[in-house]
Amino acid sequence: MHNFKGKWITDEEFSDLKPRNVFFRQLDEVKLPCDEHRNRHILFRKNFSLADAVSEAKIYISADDYYKLYINGRFAGQGPAPSYHFKYNYNIIDVKEFLIPGENTIAVHTLYQGLINRVWQSGDNRHGLILDLLVNGETVVVSDETFKTKQHTGFKEMGIVGYQTQFMEEYNSCAPEIGFERQGFDDSLWENARLRQYNDYSLSEQKTSMLVFEQINPVVQEMIGNTLRVDFGSNYVGYLCLRVVGAEGERVTIKCGQELNEDGSVRYNLRANCVYEERWILSEGESVLEQFDYKSFRYSEIELPENCELKEVYMQVRHYPFILGTDIKEKYKKNEDLKKIWDLCVHTQKYGVQEVIQDCMEREKGFYVGDGCYTALTHMILTKDDSMVRKLIDDGFASSLITEGLVTCLDCSFMQEIAEYPLMMIYLVMWHYRFTKDKEYLAANYAKVINVLESYRKEYEKDGLLQNLDKWCVVEWPSNYRDGYDVDIVEGKICEEAHVSINAYYIEAVKVANKMTLELEVEPYREEQPLINAFINAFYDAEKHLFRDGVNTNHISLVGNSFPFAFGLCPDDKCAGNIMQMFKERRLSSVSLFCAFLALMGFLRYGMERDIEKLMLDEGAWLRMISEGATTTFEGWGRDTKWNTSLFHLTMSYGALFLADIDLRKILDIPI
């Protein structure tokens, strides 16, 4: 752990602001204003001298909400990964290659977004920069009041997209701050930085890697009049980069999208309710587009002024480091359709995982616990790198400071609670152990697992069943795939009825906790059988050999039966056989994000690998995505399966798990 000598610095606007509490329970009636202090691009600069040649150099740096670091005009890194202020990440960057003997310049572009959303813990009035630069073992620069600061006037808000997710930008290349990162830039009129008066950060070294970047050139590029249309060949996450020559004050309109309209134009009004239309104001001569926030897109449409000369266009793609360490099973390589599914899922994982396991790349950019468990597990299996699984687990348990039962979306100021998600994370703790055999990490998390389970036991368990939940039960998503699940699970209200979904999740979590005690050689957590008996008595229809949705209904749904099927709660073979037959008849595409995984898990439990292949080859599932031109997995089986479908959504990339050359039963802790 680094002991910073530098101080948290900011500008005059933020120096005296007291932090605002953005944490509360979802059902609490709390309204947080976020109309002030938003979309602030705050720049910092400092010149310094080095007398000797540089043999080693590291910078320890963090900023709230985010930073981009430049040394001597060159981009050196950005971060930190989203985190809570009470466990706030800082980065360590090797900057030897950027430094020279003599005069040097360090420059940092920070953003305080100021919105209540799923991206960052923002809207809390916390902004600042902290850094220490060590060269040849000595501290040569620290963040203090000698830094110069200025708000960047080149970024103007053009509306908000998604769920208050990000600002569309008007970027002005005529702004006086352009080139602030370069040596020799005149900052004589800038103010000195201010110390932040109210600091409640607890800094922690970021344990995950920093992003890597790739330049992706267009695969198709054509001019239609004054409009340039560009196709980068796939959906990616990143920044459109342009270099043009034009006249001062001329405007460029930029539209980006994930698909095309019928007439070949870019569909910039995304299905996910993001309108990707922005402007760029040119300076005299050569201008370079330098947008700050990223988007998810494949296509761009750039409307250029007359006599404007295009010099360069490409996409700067960002993603978490990815090296494929697990191949598809040999027997699947000759199946063209299964290989296409594998390639789709792997490509999605490689280019979709960012600084956190996000669900979608555009509408929310949120670090969701539940479906994130499946995505993180897939990432670990494919890469043999467990860092993103650890981040999800560590940050998930860190949210216990907000509520004992944990929150849904991590490292952000958007408060949501979904009942299943913390229970799913308990499984992930065990899946991680089965893969890594890291008993020390398992032991470190066991008490946290029990704390979560005890919070559920104390708040919701009655007569062996969870009920009266003040957390939303999502069951299946999108909601139109719930198969008529006959329980009132409307978000924003207490779900009074005990129902099959959440109780199956709960029993499995208790069973997993008991498996942990066997590995750690401690006393079992609690007896499972009374919970199982209560579950069977409440939900099982012994005549039909299937499970009812809830205690107050006789309705039987495929979705409701997915949970006991996956978790081994079927009381007899006929029940399991009936559920398998339902899936064979109605196909995998009759369920979606959560229950498709559970269906495949259930068939794996019963050793029906051949049926798993058939389910995955359902023309309405992954093959439908591919037939619709998917280059990344969708938030559903097709473009129109949801009212606001994300076309770059990571959850369904878990298809790779069931094709990978691994013993998945062992990792998922399914009895052989």
PyMOL commands that set and color helices and strands:
alter all, ss='L'
color gray80, all
select helices_A, chain A and resi 12-15+85-87+96-98+330-332+336-352+370-383+387-401+420-436+439-460+479-481+500-520+529-539+558-566+573-586+588-590+593-605+609-616+622-627+651-658+664-667
alter helices_A, ss='H'
color red, helices_A
select strands_A, chain A and resi 9-10+40-50+57-64+66-71+74-79+88-94+102-112+128-135+138-142+148-151+155-161+166-172+191-192+194-195+203-205+212-216+220-224+227-246+251-257+277-281+285-288+295-303+309-319+461-462+465-466+540-541+546-547
alter strands_A, ss='S'
color yellow, strands_A
deselect
rebuild
show_as cartoon
